[in-house]
């Protein structure tokens, strides 16, 4: 889903958000509760602030806010200094591996869900399940949305915590629907309803052509048809199952048979430019990052359903590098940064949907200025988290993804049949899972 690239100034992914401390906990200084904040600050300054390094793939206004406002605030409250280091999303793995080998790995790293297992398998991340049990047993992980933490586990233990919730939705152009006289999408829509509407909404030819839909993320179509790329235990490639082939064929036919979706690969967001009536897969952030200045009326709906309902629900993560010499301070930083107060700041300023019920339940969260969504639209997101899930992520995820992308790109272009591509994928992927 190329729109997610825009959110992170990166390649999108699949990425995942946390419920953390209460407002009072995140704003209080890490010190003797009998001391005032001023006294604590002076004491920290006299001792010399601990210096942490924190890497992320955030740049632009997000990074500026962190560096100029939030990180200085954290230092003022705790005496812990934080240096933010930008690492391009696509370079996360290679850069962190190189830093680890050179002994310069950051203390805390923002990762995508795709990267977390690869690093955990190499022993580069702190086991947070063990850390929380030993140092912070009252930390309440149950405040996260159901199923949200599944994407951040390696061999049953947590090695990262989510920093946002990215939930796949159907976005539609109300003006194009109205002009065609077609009812808006709703929660009862099936694949057939989606395809039927896409055909009716497609018009024109050449550069002026308006497509019924942008090219969608195929992952949710697999899930909705009872299929997946890899088995839940991460040991078997299941991409060649009849259910998976059917789902991939449906997506490919949108481009090659029905001509209602453009071929993937273009940098143009046709929905944003009014050249596609629908787009599937983007999360709540899409309203802020892509649609805030468009000239048409838009709405959101659940993804169309197949044999079952399913949508993506995960986001970016925070993890502590195992080489950190300041693990206690790094954990304190993670809790603060993923606290309710900080979650609300990013929801209001940057439309990151918080995974914490306590933030979502704040009266201020219902305001239209937060996430650029109405209360009804936010309620829809909340409801859809019930059907949310994360992809199975394996140690050699990057290699698996390269194989998948290469073979499926031939399917989307019409150069290869889904059955042949999925067999080729399984042949190459299966040895990587052992």
Protein Blocks (a to p, Z undefined) as FASTA:
>chain_A
ZZlmmmnopadddddddddddfklmmpccddfkbcfklmmmmmmmnopaddddddfbehj
llmmmmmmmmmmmmmmnopacddddddfklmmmmmmmmmmnopacfbdcddfklmmmmmm
nopaccfklmmmmmmmmbcfklpcehklmmmcgehiafbdcfbdcdddddddfklmmmno
pacddfkbcfklmmmmmmmmggcehjllccfbdcddfklmmmmnopafbdfkopaccklg
mklmmmmmmmmmmmmmnopaccehiabdfklnopafbdchiafklmmmmmmmccbdcddd
dddddfbccdddddddddddfkbcblmlmmmmmmmmmmmklmmmmmmmnopacfbfklmm
pmklmpmkgooiafklmmmmmmmmmmgccddddfklmmmmmmmmmmmmmmmnopacfklm
mmmmmmmmmmmmZZ
